[in-house]
Amino acid sequence: MTAARSVRAASAGAVAVVLPRAAWACAVCTGQDDAAVSLAILKGTALLSLLPLALIGGLVWFLRRRAREIESARGAFREQESPR
């Protein structure tokens, strides 16, 4: 960390200690106690929490389906190869 960044970080920390109310508000909600803002943050949190699970589930589903297709094709190929 450079000296300038250290000074900025120390200054931000000092402001947060001296003026805790200024540091209390997040960048999105700006400290408002509004039901609509709370609901929007809750919905965003739910979306961002469930999205990775859905992507992983979709990948697992795709890989299982693809493995079954390959196994089915391999079985059909073996039937063609076997002498009758």
C-alpha positions, -999 to 999 in steps of 0.1 A, spaced: 0 0 0 14 34 -9 17 63 15 -12 82 -2 -35 52 1 -25 47 37 -33 83 44 -67 80 27 -75 48 45 -66 64 79 -86 95 71 -117 74 62 -113 54 94 -109 86 114 -141 101 98 -160 68 106 -149 70 142 -157 107 147 -189 107 126 -203 72 130 -237 82 117 -221 91 83 -206 56 81 -239 40 92 -257 43 59 -248 20 31 -243 33 -5 -276 18 -17 -301 26 10 -286 59 23 -298 51 58 -335 54 50 -359 32 70 -382 26 41 -402 -6 35 -398 -5 -3 -360 -1 0 -359 -30 25 -380 -52 2 -358 -44 -28 -327 -52 -9 -342 -85 3 -352 -95 -32 -318 -86 -45 -302 -107 -18 -324 -137 -25 -317 -134 -63 -279 -132 -57 -281 -161 -33 -301 -184 -55 -285 -177 -88 -253 -197 -82 -273 -226 -69 -295 -226 -100 -264 -224 -122 -247 -253 -104 -280 -273 -106 -283 -266 -143 -248 -278 -149 -253 -310 -129 -285 -317 -148 -268 -311 -182 -239 -333 -173 -261 -362 -161 -283 -359 -193 -252 -358 -215 -237 -388 -197 -269 -408 -203 -269 -399 -240 -233 -410 -243 -240 -443 -225 -270 -449 -247 -250 -442 -279 -222 -464 -266 -247 -493 -260 -262 -489 -295 -227 -490 -309 -219 -522 -290 -250 -538 -303 -239 -530 -339 -204 -544 -332 -214 -577 -316 -216 -607 -339 -250 -622 -345 
